[in-house]
Structures are given as C-alpha cells and as structure tokens.
Amino acid sequence: MCSASPPPPPPPHPPSYAYNAQPPPPFSVVRLRRLPFDCAEPGIVEFFSGLDIVDILLVNKDRRFSGEAFCVLGYPLQVDFALQRNKQNMGRRYIEVFRTKRQEYYRAIADSFRRSTSFSPRLKGSEGKVI
C-alpha cells in the first residue's frame, strides 16, 4: 500500500499594492472664533505660544475679517494642547477653539482664493484699453 501525501499548501498571497484601509492620520488644524477684529497672525502666534504653528488662515467675509481663523499646527498631538486654550482671553475677548474637519479647512482656503481672484482689478493694455 502506498500512502498518499497531503497536497502542498497554497502559495501565500502576493503583497497587495491597493490602498491599505487604515484611517488617515489625524488632522492637525484648529478653528478659532470670536477673535478681535483687529487681530493679526502675531496675536494668534502669541495666543498659542509654545505650539508649532505652520500656517494661519484668517477668514474674511465681504472683504472684512470675520473674527474666525484656522491654525495649522506642526503635529496632531498639539491639537489637544490647543484645545486646552478654549475660552482663554485675547485682550478682552474669550476665544473659542474647536477641532475642525479637513473639508472645512480646504473649503475656507478655496473661498479665500475665489474671493481674492474675483475682485482683481481689470488689466489695461499699453494703450489704456481694457483687455
């Protein structure tokens, strides 16, 4: 009698190059509200002293500062430190600090760009005619 050997195991699956279903990294941006209308970037940098600020987007509506801003931080962990400054004062106003979604930040950038390009002055040629 001959004993039959079991069939060999199937080969392992080749590595997948498809998108790995891991969640995206945390978004390191916070939104600020109730900022003083004369607020500028240095005031926000001072408000978040000790945190690594990469960028600040001041939100304008009708060509005026709306009292809102987005602040891009250097590391996702710093969002938690920024949120600890919620309802702290800048001058006489208390500032609200929120987590924000990536989509809200990108929409604010797009709106800012759209407003800045829609109000550009009309170009004139060398003869003074509108192009």
KOLSELO-911095 format. One record per residue: residue in three letters; x, y, z of N, C-alpha, C in turn. Coordinates in nm, 4 decimals, always signed. Each point is the difference from the previous one (the first is absolute). Layout:
// residues N
rec code:ALA	n.px:X	n.py:Y	n.pz:Z	ca.px:X	ca.py:Y	ca.pz:Z	c.px:X	c.py:Y	c.pz:Z $
...
END
This chain:
// residues 131
rec code:MET	n.px:+0.0808	n.py:-0.1167	n.pz:+0.0000	ca.px:-0.0808	ca.py:+0.1167	ca.pz:+0.0000	c.px:+0.0865	c.py:+0.1250	c.pz:+0.0000 $
rec code:CYS	n.px:-0.0435	n.py:+0.0835	n.pz:-0.0755	ca.px:+0.0699	ca.py:+0.1269	ca.pz:-0.0145	c.px:-0.0799	c.py:+0.1066	c.pz:+0.0744 $
rec code:SER	n.px:+0.0642	n.py:+0.0751	n.pz:+0.0844	ca.px:-0.0748	ca.py:+0.1066	ca.pz:+0.0678	c.px:+0.0130	c.py:+0.1289	c.pz:-0.0802 $
rec code:ALA	n.px:-0.1123	n.py:+0.0620	n.pz:-0.0172	ca.px:-0.0007	ca.py:+0.1254	ca.pz:-0.0772	c.px:+0.0373	c.py:+0.1153	c.pz:+0.0921 $
rec code:SER	n.px:+0.0883	n.py:+0.0831	n.pz:-0.0476	ca.px:+0.0396	ca.py:+0.1157	ca.pz:+0.0813	c.px:-0.1010	c.py:+0.1130	c.pz:-0.0209 $
rec code:PRO	n.px:-0.0203	n.py:+0.0821	n.pz:+0.1035	ca.px:-0.0971	ca.py:+0.1089	ca.pz:-0.0136	c.px:+0.0496	c.py:+0.1005	c.pz:-0.1046 $
rec code:PRO	n.px:-0.0917	n.py:+0.0678	n.pz:-0.0636	ca.px:+0.0413	ca.py:+0.0975	ca.pz:-0.1011	c.px:+0.0768	c.py:+0.1152	c.pz:+0.0655 $
rec code:PRO	n.px:+0.0904	n.py:+0.0613	n.pz:-0.0725	ca.px:+0.0774	ca.py:+0.1116	ca.pz:+0.0579	c.px:-0.0915	c.py:+0.1189	c.pz:+0.0285 $
rec code:PRO	n.px:+0.0350	n.py:+0.0806	n.pz:+0.0998	ca.px:-0.0843	ca.py:+0.1173	ca.pz:+0.0315	c.px:+0.0046	c.py:+0.0993	c.pz:-0.1166 $
rec code:PRO	n.px:-0.1056	n.py:+0.0778	n.pz:-0.0150	ca.px:-0.0007	ca.py:+0.0991	ca.pz:-0.1079	c.px:+0.1069	c.py:+0.1064	c.pz:+0.0249 $
rec code:PRO	n.px:+0.0523	n.py:+0.0595	n.pz:-0.1047	ca.px:+0.1024	ca.py:+0.1041	ca.pz:+0.0186	c.px:-0.0614	c.py:+0.1213	c.pz:+0.0695 $
rec code:PRO	n.px:+0.0807	n.py:+0.0721	n.pz:+0.0763	ca.px:-0.0540	ca.py:+0.1206	ca.pz:+0.0668	c.px:-0.0396	c.py:+0.1035	c.pz:-0.1050 $
rec code:HIS	n.px:-0.0963	n.py:+0.0832	n.pz:+0.0393	ca.px:-0.0454	ca.py:+0.1045	ca.pz:-0.0917	c.px:+0.1119	c.py:+0.1003	c.pz:-0.0229 $
rec code:PRO	n.px:+0.0137	n.py:+0.0485	n.pz:-0.1217	ca.px:+0.1012	ca.py:+0.1027	ca.pz:-0.0248	c.px:-0.0389	c.py:+0.1272	c.pz:+0.0753 $
rec code:PRO	n.px:+0.0962	n.py:+0.0868	n.pz:+0.0291	ca.px:-0.0338	ca.py:+0.1232	ca.pz:+0.0733	c.px:-0.0975	c.py:+0.0848	c.pz:-0.0813 $
rec code:SER	n.px:-0.0925	n.py:+0.0599	n.pz:+0.0695	ca.px:-0.1004	ca.py:+0.0832	ca.pz:-0.0652	c.px:+0.0535	c.py:+0.1420	c.pz:-0.0117 $
rec code:TYR	n.px:-0.0168	n.py:+0.0571	n.pz:-0.1166	ca.px:+0.0414	ca.py:+0.1381	ca.pz:-0.0207	c.px:-0.1194	c.py:+0.0945	c.pz:+0.0042 $
rec code:ALA	n.px:-0.1139	n.py:-0.0528	n.pz:+0.0361	ca.px:-0.1212	ca.py:+0.0823	ca.pz:+0.0101	c.px:+0.0073	c.py:+0.0844	c.pz:+0.1261 $
rec code:TYR	n.px:-0.0897	n.py:+0.0979	n.pz:+0.0082	ca.px:-0.0066	ca.py:+0.0882	ca.pz:+0.1168	c.px:-0.0245	c.py:-0.0825	c.pz:+0.1255 $
rec code:ASN	n.px:+0.0821	n.py:+0.0191	n.pz:+0.0984	ca.px:-0.0159	ca.py:-0.0666	ca.pz:+0.1278	c.px:-0.1134	c.py:+0.0704	c.pz:+0.0743 $
rec code:ALA	n.px:-0.0898	n.py:-0.0740	n.pz:+0.0570	ca.px:-0.1205	ca.py:+0.0567	ca.pz:+0.0605	c.px:+0.0250	c.py:+0.0627	c.pz:+0.1368 $
rec code:GLN	n.px:+0.1176	n.py:+0.0524	n.pz:+0.0235	ca.px:+0.0272	ca.py:+0.0679	ca.pz:+0.1259	c.px:-0.0597	c.py:+0.1399	c.pz:-0.0059 $
rec code:PRO	n.px:-0.0436	n.py:+0.0512	n.pz:+0.1144	ca.px:-0.0558	ca.py:+0.1359	ca.pz:-0.0007	c.px:+0.1105	c.py:+0.1009	c.pz:-0.0307 $
rec code:PRO	n.px:-0.0367	n.py:+0.1136	n.pz:-0.0584	ca.px:+0.1013	ca.py:+0.1022	ca.pz:-0.0274	c.px:+0.0545	c.py:+0.0544	c.pz:+0.1313 $
rec code:PRO	n.px:+0.1185	n.py:+0.0586	n.pz:-0.0041	ca.px:+0.0551	ca.py:+0.0554	ca.pz:+0.1236	c.px:-0.0879	c.py:+0.1136	c.pz:+0.0511 $
rec code:PRO	n.px:+0.0012	n.py:+0.0254	n.pz:+0.1302	ca.px:-0.0818	ca.py:+0.1086	ca.pz:+0.0551	c.px:+0.0353	c.py:+0.1334	c.pz:-0.0663 $
rec code:PHE	n.px:-0.0986	n.py:+0.0863	n.pz:-0.0099	ca.px:+0.0164	ca.py:+0.1293	ca.pz:-0.0650	c.px:+0.0429	c.py:+0.1020	c.pz:+0.1037 $
rec code:SER	n.px:+0.1108	n.py:+0.0663	n.pz:-0.0219	ca.px:+0.0570	ca.py:+0.0883	ca.pz:+0.1021	c.px:-0.0355	c.py:+0.1470	c.pz:-0.0247 $
rec code:VAL	n.px:-0.1291	n.py:+0.0283	n.pz:-0.0101	ca.px:-0.0482	ca.py:+0.1370	ca.pz:-0.0181	c.px:-0.1115	c.py:+0.0262	c.pz:+0.1003 $
rec code:VAL	n.px:+0.0010	n.py:+0.1200	n.pz:+0.0575	ca.px:-0.1090	ca.py:+0.0421	ca.pz:+0.0883	c.px:-0.0646	c.py:+0.1244	c.pz:-0.0587 $
rec code:ARG	n.px:-0.1237	n.py:+0.0202	n.pz:+0.0385	ca.px:-0.0752	ca.py:+0.1176	ca.pz:-0.0441	c.px:-0.0192	c.py:+0.0918	c.pz:+0.1191 $
rec code:LEU	n.px:+0.0162	n.py:+0.1284	n.pz:-0.0220	ca.px:-0.0166	ca.py:+0.1001	ca.pz:+0.1055	c.px:-0.1172	c.py:+0.0898	c.pz:-0.0351 $
rec code:ARG	n.px:-0.0781	n.py:+0.0345	n.pz:+0.1013	ca.px:-0.1102	ca.py:+0.0956	ca.pz:-0.0167	c.px:+0.0090	c.py:+0.1059	c.pz:+0.1076 $
rec code:ARG	n.px:-0.0702	n.py:+0.1103	n.pz:-0.0234	ca.px:-0.0081	ca.py:+0.1138	ca.pz:+0.0931	c.px:+0.1323	c.py:+0.0749	c.pz:+0.0110 $
rec code:LEU	n.px:+0.0821	n.py:-0.0061	n.pz:-0.1035	ca.px:+0.1247	ca.py:+0.0762	ca.pz:+0.0005	c.px:-0.0314	c.py:+0.1489	c.pz:-0.0117 $
rec code:PRO	n.px:+0.0809	n.py:+0.0856	n.pz:+0.0622	ca.px:-0.0211	ca.py:+0.1446	ca.pz:-0.0162	c.px:+0.0117	c.py:+0.0380	c.pz:-0.1480 $
rec code:PHE	n.px:-0.0759	n.py:+0.0981	n.pz:-0.0432	ca.px:-0.0001	ca.py:+0.0365	ca.pz:-0.1409	c.px:+0.1307	c.py:+0.0635	c.pz:-0.0448 $
rec code:ASP	n.px:+0.0816	n.py:+0.0455	n.pz:+0.0948	ca.px:+0.1318	ca.py:+0.0528	ca.pz:-0.0367	c.px:+0.1097	c.py:-0.1054	c.pz:+0.0171 $
rec code:CYS	n.px:-0.0393	n.py:-0.1247	n.pz:+0.0165	ca.px:+0.0949	ca.py:-0.1091	ca.pz:+0.0208	c.px:+0.0799	c.py:-0.0263	c.pz:-0.1275 $
rec code:ALA	n.px:+0.1264	n.py:-0.0339	n.pz:+0.0188	ca.px:+0.0874	ca.py:-0.0374	ca.pz:-0.1115	c.px:+0.0750	c.py:-0.1273	c.pz:+0.0402 $
rec code:GLU	n.px:+0.0770	n.py:-0.0515	n.pz:-0.0920	ca.px:+0.0713	ca.py:-0.1259	ca.pz:+0.0250	c.px:+0.0882	c.py:+0.0033	c.pz:+0.1251 $
rec code:PRO	n.px:+0.0742	n.py:+0.1090	n.pz:+0.0274	ca.px:+0.0825	ca.py:-0.0008	ca.pz:+0.1225	c.px:-0.0808	c.py:-0.0193	c.pz:+0.1281 $
rec code:GLY	n.px:-0.1229	n.py:+0.0501	n.pz:+0.0041	ca.px:-0.0844	ca.py:-0.0191	ca.pz:+0.1172	c.px:-0.0376	c.py:-0.1460	c.pz:+0.0201 $
rec code:ILE	n.px:-0.0248	n.py:-0.0707	n.pz:-0.1091	ca.px:-0.0340	ca.py:-0.1422	ca.pz:+0.0087	c.px:+0.1229	c.py:-0.0809	c.pz:+0.0394 $
rec code:VAL	n.px:+0.1164	n.py:+0.0363	n.pz:-0.0535	ca.px:+0.1248	ca.py:-0.0679	ca.pz:+0.0376	c.px:+0.0243	c.py:+0.0168	c.pz:+0.1498 $
rec code:GLU	n.px:-0.0240	n.py:+0.1202	n.pz:+0.0509	ca.px:+0.0170	ca.py:+0.0245	ca.pz:+0.1436	c.px:-0.1023	c.py:-0.0787	c.pz:+0.0816 $
rec code:PHE	n.px:-0.1237	n.py:-0.0071	n.pz:-0.0468	ca.px:-0.1054	ca.py:-0.0743	ca.pz:+0.0692	c.px:+0.0380	c.py:-0.1476	c.pz:+0.0128 $
rec code:PHE	n.px:+0.0618	n.py:-0.0554	n.pz:-0.1033	ca.px:+0.0414	ca.py:-0.1405	ca.pz:+0.0000	c.px:+0.1493	c.py:-0.0152	c.pz:+0.0295 $
rec code:SER	n.px:+0.0544	n.py:+0.0874	n.pz:+0.0824	ca.px:+0.1444	ca.py:-0.0066	ca.pz:+0.0281	c.px:+0.0369	c.py:-0.1388	c.pz:+0.0534 $
rec code:GLY	n.px:+0.1132	n.py:-0.0508	n.pz:-0.0476	ca.px:+0.0459	ca.py:-0.1328	ca.pz:+0.0389	c.px:-0.0403	c.py:-0.1084	c.pz:-0.0980 $
rec code:LEU	n.px:-0.0918	n.py:+0.0307	n.pz:-0.0922	ca.px:-0.0417	ca.py:-0.0974	ca.pz:-0.1009	c.px:+0.0660	c.py:+0.0339	c.pz:-0.1335 $
rec code:ASP	n.px:+0.0200	n.py:-0.1018	n.pz:-0.0812	ca.px:+0.0614	ca.py:+0.0195	ca.pz:-0.1315	c.px:-0.1083	c.py:+0.0357	c.pz:-0.1005 $
rec code:ILE	n.px:-0.0023	n.py:+0.1250	n.pz:-0.0423	ca.px:-0.1001	ca.py:+0.0460	ca.pz:-0.0960	c.px:+0.0620	c.py:-0.0019	c.pz:-0.1392 $
rec code:VAL	n.px:-0.0671	n.py:-0.0711	n.pz:-0.0899	ca.px:+0.0478	ca.py:-0.0127	ca.pz:-0.1372	c.px:-0.0622	c.py:+0.1084	c.pz:-0.0878 $
rec code:ASP	n.px:-0.1289	n.py:+0.0280	n.pz:+0.0189	ca.px:-0.0684	ca.py:+0.0984	ca.pz:-0.0832	c.px:-0.1244	c.py:+0.0506	c.pz:+0.0722 $
rec code:ILE	n.px:-0.0425	n.py:+0.1191	n.pz:-0.0374	ca.px:-0.1219	ca.py:+0.0599	ca.pz:+0.0544	c.px:-0.0803	c.py:+0.0544	c.pz:-0.1165 $
rec code:LEU	n.px:-0.1282	n.py:-0.0313	n.pz:-0.0024	ca.px:-0.0910	ca.py:+0.0531	ca.pz:-0.1020	c.px:-0.1042	c.py:+0.0850	c.pz:+0.0704 $
rec code:LEU	n.px:+0.0054	n.py:+0.1309	n.pz:-0.0225	ca.px:-0.1004	ca.py:+0.0911	ca.pz:+0.0541	c.px:-0.1172	c.py:+0.0027	c.pz:-0.0972 $
rec code:VAL	n.px:-0.1204	n.py:-0.0219	n.pz:+0.0499	ca.px:-0.1184	ca.py:-0.0090	ca.pz:-0.0850	c.px:-0.0596	c.py:+0.1387	c.pz:-0.0187 $
rec code:ASN	n.px:-0.0165	n.py:+0.0389	n.pz:-0.1258	ca.px:-0.0616	ca.py:+0.1284	ca.pz:-0.0344	c.px:-0.1345	c.py:-0.0246	c.pz:-0.0660 $
rec code:LYS	n.px:-0.0953	n.py:+0.0865	n.pz:+0.0324	ca.px:-0.1305	ca.py:-0.0011	ca.pz:-0.0667	c.px:-0.0305	c.py:+0.1437	c.pz:-0.0393 $
rec code:ASP	n.px:-0.0407	n.py:+0.0182	n.pz:-0.1225	ca.px:-0.0272	ca.py:+0.1336	ca.pz:-0.0529	c.px:+0.1199	c.py:+0.0933	c.pz:+0.0196 $
rec code:ARG	n.px:+0.1176	n.py:-0.0530	n.pz:-0.0265	ca.px:+0.1274	ca.py:+0.0730	ca.pz:+0.0071	c.px:+0.0359	c.py:+0.0471	c.pz:+0.1406 $
rec code:ARG	n.px:-0.0629	n.py:-0.0567	n.pz:+0.1018	ca.px:+0.0312	ca.py:+0.0354	ca.pz:+0.1392	c.px:+0.0303	c.py:-0.1254	c.pz:+0.0788 $
rec code:PHE	n.px:+0.0831	n.py:+0.0144	n.pz:+0.1007	ca.px:+0.0329	ca.py:-0.1125	ca.pz:+0.0868	c.px:-0.1242	c.py:-0.0414	c.pz:+0.0772 $
rec code:SER	n.px:-0.0315	n.py:-0.1287	n.pz:-0.0018	ca.px:-0.1241	ca.py:-0.0500	ca.pz:+0.0609	c.px:+0.0133	c.py:-0.0343	c.pz:+0.1483 $
rec code:GLY	n.px:+0.1215	n.py:+0.0023	n.pz:+0.0533	ca.px:+0.0192	ca.py:-0.0417	ca.pz:+0.1388	c.px:+0.0266	c.py:-0.1483	c.pz:+0.0126 $
rec code:GLU	n.px:+0.0175	n.py:-0.0680	n.pz:-0.1147	ca.px:+0.0298	ca.py:-0.1429	ca.pz:-0.0002	c.px:+0.1337	c.py:-0.0242	c.pz:-0.0691 $
rec code:ALA	n.px:+0.0649	n.py:-0.1104	n.pz:+0.0386	ca.px:+0.1277	ca.py:-0.0369	ca.pz:-0.0617	c.px:+0.0204	c.py:-0.1495	c.pz:+0.0135 $
rec code:PHE	n.px:+0.0855	n.py:-0.0526	n.pz:-0.0836	ca.px:+0.0455	ca.py:-0.1385	ca.pz:+0.0080	c.px:+0.1490	c.py:+0.0045	c.pz:+0.0288 $
rec code:CYS	n.px:+0.0448	n.py:-0.0880	n.pz:+0.0874	ca.px:+0.1408	ca.py:-0.0049	ca.pz:+0.0378	c.px:+0.0523	c.py:-0.1416	c.pz:-0.0223 $
rec code:VAL	n.px:+0.0999	n.py:-0.0121	n.pz:-0.0871	ca.px:+0.0612	ca.py:-0.1290	ca.pz:-0.0294	c.px:+0.1151	c.py:-0.0194	c.pz:+0.0983 $
rec code:LEU	n.px:-0.0035	n.py:-0.1108	n.pz:+0.0722	ca.px:+0.1019	ca.py:-0.0301	ca.pz:+0.1000	c.px:+0.0983	c.py:-0.1036	c.pz:-0.0532 $
rec code:GLY	n.px:+0.1165	n.py:-0.0050	n.pz:+0.0602	ca.px:+0.1056	ca.py:-0.0865	ca.pz:-0.0490	c.px:-0.0250	c.py:-0.1481	c.pz:+0.0172 $
rec code:TYR	n.px:-0.0722	n.py:-0.0393	n.pz:+0.1038	ca.px:-0.0212	ca.py:-0.1412	ca.pz:+0.0303	c.px:-0.1438	c.py:-0.0218	c.pz:+0.0444 $
rec code:PRO	n.px:-0.0585	n.py:-0.1143	n.pz:-0.0353	ca.px:-0.1384	ca.py:-0.0264	ca.pz:+0.0425	c.px:-0.0198	c.py:+0.0064	c.pz:+0.1513 $
rec code:LEU	n.px:+0.0996	n.py:-0.0397	n.pz:+0.0783	ca.px:-0.0109	ca.py:+0.0037	ca.pz:+0.1456	c.px:-0.0203	c.py:+0.1420	c.pz:+0.0518 $
rec code:GLN	n.px:+0.0506	n.py:+0.0981	n.pz:-0.0727	ca.px:-0.0117	ca.py:+0.1379	ca.pz:+0.0457	c.px:-0.1431	c.py:+0.0528	c.pz:-0.0068 $
rec code:VAL	n.px:-0.0865	n.py:-0.0670	n.pz:-0.0742	ca.px:-0.1409	ca.py:+0.0404	ca.pz:-0.0030	c.px:-0.0583	c.py:-0.0068	c.pz:+0.1412 $
rec code:ASP	n.px:+0.0346	n.py:-0.1050	n.pz:+0.0738	ca.px:-0.0507	ca.py:-0.0130	ca.pz:+0.1369	c.px:+0.0485	c.py:+0.1150	c.pz:+0.0880 $
rec code:PHE	n.px:+0.1247	n.py:+0.0414	n.pz:-0.0179	ca.px:+0.0525	ca.py:+0.1130	ca.pz:+0.0779	c.px:-0.0690	c.py:+0.1308	c.pz:-0.0411 $
rec code:ALA	n.px:-0.0274	n.py:+0.0148	n.pz:-0.1285	ca.px:-0.0693	ca.py:+0.1197	ca.pz:-0.0473	c.px:-0.1418	c.py:+0.0058	c.pz:+0.0565 $
rec code:LEU	n.px:-0.0662	n.py:-0.1149	n.pz:+0.0067	ca.px:-0.1372	ca.py:-0.0034	ca.pz:+0.0521	c.px:-0.0059	c.py:+0.0381	c.pz:+0.1475 $
rec code:GLN	n.px:+0.1098	n.py:-0.0168	n.pz:+0.0719	ca.px:+0.0036	ca.py:+0.0407	ca.pz:+0.1413	c.px:-0.0064	c.py:+0.1517	c.pz:+0.0147 $
rec code:ARG	n.px:+0.0235	n.py:+0.0723	n.pz:-0.1077	ca.px:-0.0052	ca.py:+0.1468	ca.pz:+0.0049	c.px:-0.1390	c.py:+0.0536	c.pz:-0.0351 $
rec code:ASN	n.px:-0.0962	n.py:-0.0906	n.pz:-0.0180	ca.px:-0.1372	ca.py:+0.0405	ca.pz:-0.0275	c.px:-0.0510	c.py:+0.0890	c.pz:+0.1131 $
rec code:LYS	n.px:-0.0634	n.py:+0.1100	n.pz:-0.0373	ca.px:-0.0597	ca.py:+0.0983	ca.pz:+0.0912	c.px:+0.1029	c.py:+0.0762	c.pz:+0.0826 $
rec code:GLN	n.px:+0.1257	n.py:-0.0009	n.pz:-0.0418	ca.px:+0.0984	ca.py:+0.0896	ca.pz:+0.0611	c.px:-0.0078	c.py:+0.1341	c.pz:-0.0720 $
rec code:ASN	n.px:+0.0445	n.py:+0.1044	n.pz:+0.0663	ca.px:-0.0145	ca.py:+0.1347	ca.pz:-0.0544	c.px:+0.1155	c.py:+0.0412	c.pz:-0.0907 $
rec code:MET	n.px:-0.0389	n.py:+0.0769	n.pz:-0.1004	ca.px:+0.0941	ca.py:+0.0747	ca.pz:-0.0824	c.px:-0.0493	c.py:+0.1439	c.pz:+0.0116 $
rec code:GLY	n.px:+0.0716	n.py:+0.0785	n.pz:+0.0772	ca.px:-0.0505	ca.py:+0.1333	ca.pz:+0.0311	c.px:-0.1222	c.py:-0.0139	c.pz:+0.0884 $
rec code:ARG	n.px:-0.1104	n.py:+0.0606	n.pz:-0.0404	ca.px:-0.1235	ca.py:-0.0063	ca.pz:+0.0790	c.px:-0.0942	c.py:-0.1102	c.pz:-0.0461 $
rec code:ARG	n.px:+0.0355	n.py:-0.0699	n.pz:-0.1055	ca.px:-0.0911	ca.py:-0.1009	ca.pz:-0.0557	c.px:+0.0471	c.py:-0.1401	c.pz:+0.0338 $
rec code:TYR	n.px:-0.0949	n.py:-0.0868	n.pz:+0.0295	ca.px:+0.0380	ca.py:-0.1404	ca.pz:+0.0152	c.px:-0.0089	c.py:-0.0650	c.pz:-0.1369 $
rec code:ILE	n.px:+0.0932	n.py:-0.0872	n.pz:-0.0271	ca.px:+0.0128	ca.py:-0.0624	ca.pz:-0.1318	c.px:-0.0506	c.py:-0.1432	c.pz:+0.0083 $
rec code:GLU	n.px:-0.0790	n.py:-0.0392	n.pz:-0.0992	ca.px:-0.0474	ca.py:-0.1376	ca.pz:-0.0094	c.px:+0.0937	c.py:-0.0763	c.pz:-0.0932 $
rec code:VAL	n.px:+0.0433	n.py:-0.1180	n.pz:+0.0439	ca.px:+0.0901	ca.py:-0.0846	ca.pz:-0.0783	c.px:-0.0702	c.py:-0.1337	c.pz:-0.0218 $
rec code:PHE	n.px:-0.0077	n.py:-0.0437	n.pz:-0.1255	ca.px:-0.0705	ca.py:-0.1226	ca.pz:-0.0364	c.px:+0.0889	c.py:-0.0909	c.pz:-0.0848 $
rec code:ARG	n.px:-0.0306	n.py:-0.1287	n.pz:+0.0055	ca.px:+0.0533	ca.py:-0.0909	ca.pz:-0.1018	c.px:-0.0691	c.py:+0.0361	c.pz:-0.1295 $
rec code:THR	n.px:+0.0641	n.py:-0.0264	n.pz:-0.1103	ca.px:-0.0635	ca.py:+0.0261	ca.pz:-0.1279	c.px:+0.0240	c.py:-0.1171	c.pz:-0.0933 $
rec code:LYS	n.px:-0.0848	n.py:-0.0111	n.pz:-0.0982	ca.px:+0.0147	ca.py:-0.1063	ca.pz:-0.0985	c.px:+0.0861	c.py:+0.0504	c.pz:-0.1150 $
rec code:ARG	n.px:+0.0698	n.py:-0.0908	n.pz:-0.0601	ca.px:+0.0857	ca.py:+0.0314	ca.pz:-0.1140	c.px:-0.0806	c.py:+0.0745	c.pz:-0.1075 $
rec code:GLN	n.px:-0.1221	n.py:-0.0460	n.pz:-0.0244	ca.px:-0.0846	ca.py:+0.0587	ca.pz:-0.1038	c.px:-0.0320	c.py:+0.1468	c.pz:+0.0307 $
rec code:GLU	n.px:-0.0254	n.py:+0.0345	n.pz:+0.1264	ca.px:-0.0306	ca.py:+0.1386	ca.pz:+0.0363	c.px:+0.1187	c.py:+0.0914	c.pz:-0.0266 $
rec code:TYR	n.px:+0.1193	n.py:-0.0486	n.pz:+0.0343	ca.px:+0.1213	ca.py:+0.0786	ca.pz:-0.0222	c.px:+0.0233	c.py:+0.0221	c.pz:-0.1494 $
rec code:TYR	n.px:-0.0110	n.py:-0.1057	n.pz:-0.0788	ca.px:+0.0214	ca.py:+0.0124	ca.pz:-0.1438	c.px:-0.1057	c.py:+0.0898	c.pz:-0.0647 $
rec code:ARG	n.px:-0.1229	n.py:-0.0065	n.pz:+0.0496	ca.px:-0.1051	ca.py:+0.0873	ca.pz:-0.0524	c.px:+0.0328	c.py:+0.1458	c.pz:+0.0300 $
rec code:ALA	n.px:+0.0512	n.py:+0.0284	n.pz:+0.1187	ca.px:+0.0366	ca.py:+0.1376	ca.pz:+0.0356	c.px:+0.1137	c.py:+0.0504	c.pz:-0.0890 $
rec code:ILE	n.px:+0.0955	n.py:-0.0868	n.pz:-0.0314	ca.px:+0.1085	ca.py:+0.0397	ca.pz:-0.0904	c.px:-0.0559	c.py:+0.0304	c.pz:-0.1386 $
rec code:ALA	n.px:-0.0873	n.py:-0.0873	n.pz:-0.0499	ca.px:-0.0587	ca.py:+0.0201	ca.pz:-0.1325	c.px:-0.0809	c.py:+0.1295	c.pz:-0.0040 $
rec code:ASP	n.px:-0.0784	n.py:+0.0269	n.pz:+0.1039	ca.px:-0.0789	ca.py:+0.1229	ca.pz:+0.0046	c.px:+0.0902	c.py:+0.1225	c.pz:+0.0020 $
rec code:SER	n.px:+0.1087	n.py:-0.0080	n.pz:+0.0756	ca.px:+0.0949	ca.py:+0.1106	ca.pz:+0.0074	c.px:+0.0624	c.py:+0.0270	c.pz:-0.1365 $
rec code:PHE	n.px:+0.0378	n.py:-0.1062	n.pz:-0.0678	ca.px:+0.0602	ca.py:+0.0150	ca.pz:-0.1323	c.px:-0.1030	c.py:+0.0548	c.pz:-0.0994 $
rec code:ARG	n.px:-0.1213	n.py:-0.0511	n.pz:+0.0059	ca.px:-0.1055	ca.py:+0.0432	ca.pz:-0.0915	c.px:-0.0291	c.py:+0.1490	c.pz:+0.0187 $
rec code:ARG	n.px:-0.0052	n.py:+0.0439	n.pz:+0.1251	ca.px:-0.0272	ca.py:+0.1424	ca.pz:+0.0263	c.px:+0.1149	c.py:+0.0882	c.pz:-0.0473 $
rec code:SER	n.px:+0.1228	n.py:-0.0467	n.pz:+0.0186	ca.px:+0.1145	ca.py:+0.0834	ca.pz:-0.0374	c.px:+0.0124	c.py:+0.0127	c.pz:-0.1512 $
rec code:THR	n.px:-0.0417	n.py:-0.1006	n.pz:-0.0747	ca.px:+0.0105	ca.py:+0.0079	ca.pz:-0.1451	c.px:-0.1220	c.py:+0.0646	c.pz:-0.0626 $
rec code:SER	n.px:-0.1150	n.py:-0.0037	n.pz:+0.0654	ca.px:-0.1203	ca.py:+0.0574	ca.pz:-0.0608	c.px:-0.0023	c.py:+0.1521	c.pz:+0.0086 $
rec code:PHE	n.px:+0.0782	n.py:+0.0593	n.pz:+0.0873	ca.px:+0.0019	ca.py:+0.1451	ca.pz:+0.0139	c.px:+0.1277	c.py:+0.0614	c.pz:-0.0566 $
rec code:SER	n.px:+0.0690	n.py:-0.0730	n.pz:-0.0877	ca.px:+0.1244	ca.py:+0.0533	ca.pz:-0.0548	c.px:-0.0323	c.py:+0.1164	c.pz:-0.0935 $
rec code:PRO	n.px:+0.0876	n.py:+0.0999	n.pz:-0.0035	ca.px:-0.0257	ca.py:+0.1145	ca.pz:-0.0875	c.px:+0.0093	c.py:-0.0413	c.pz:-0.1465 $
rec code:ARG	n.px:-0.0686	n.py:+0.0714	n.pz:-0.0852	ca.px:+0.0021	ca.py:-0.0302	ca.pz:-0.1429	c.px:+0.1342	c.py:+0.0444	c.pz:-0.0563 $
rec code:LEU	n.px:+0.0567	n.py:-0.0853	n.pz:-0.0804	ca.px:+0.1300	ca.py:+0.0304	ca.pz:-0.0596	c.px:-0.0168	c.py:+0.0922	c.pz:-0.1191 $
rec code:LYS	n.px:+0.0933	n.py:+0.0926	n.pz:-0.0152	ca.px:-0.0024	ca.py:+0.0894	ca.pz:-0.1133	c.px:+0.1254	c.py:-0.0217	c.pz:-0.0817 $
rec code:GLY	n.px:-0.0172	n.py:+0.0080	n.pz:-0.1296	ca.px:+0.1134	ca.py:-0.0152	ca.pz:-0.0909	c.px:+0.0834	c.py:+0.1271	c.pz:-0.0036 $
rec code:SER	n.px:+0.1016	n.py:-0.0003	n.pz:-0.0823	ca.px:+0.0905	ca.py:+0.1151	ca.pz:-0.0078	c.px:-0.0699	c.py:+0.1251	c.pz:-0.0529 $
rec code:GLU	n.px:-0.1124	n.py:-0.0187	n.pz:-0.0726	ca.px:-0.0708	ca.py:+0.1150	ca.pz:-0.0561	c.px:-0.1158	c.py:+0.0439	c.pz:+0.0894 $
rec code:GLY	n.px:-0.0115	n.py:-0.0578	n.pz:+0.1194	ca.px:-0.1048	ca.py:+0.0383	ca.pz:+0.0924	c.px:-0.1319	c.py:-0.0715	c.pz:-0.0225 $
rec code:LYS	n.px:-0.0049	n.py:-0.0928	n.pz:-0.0931	ca.px:-0.1226	ca.py:-0.0740	ca.pz:-0.0270	c.px:-0.0101	c.py:-0.1189	c.pz:+0.0955 $
rec code:VAL	n.px:-0.1218	n.py:-0.0302	n.pz:+0.0449	ca.px:-0.0218	ca.py:-0.1145	ca.pz:+0.0889	c.px:+0.0185	c.py:-0.1267	c.pz:-0.0806 $
rec code:ILE	n.px:+0.0775	n.py:-0.0904	n.pz:+0.0521	ca.px:+0.0270	ca.py:-0.1271	ca.pz:-0.0681	c.px:-0.1069	c.py:-0.1000	c.pz:+0.0336 $
END
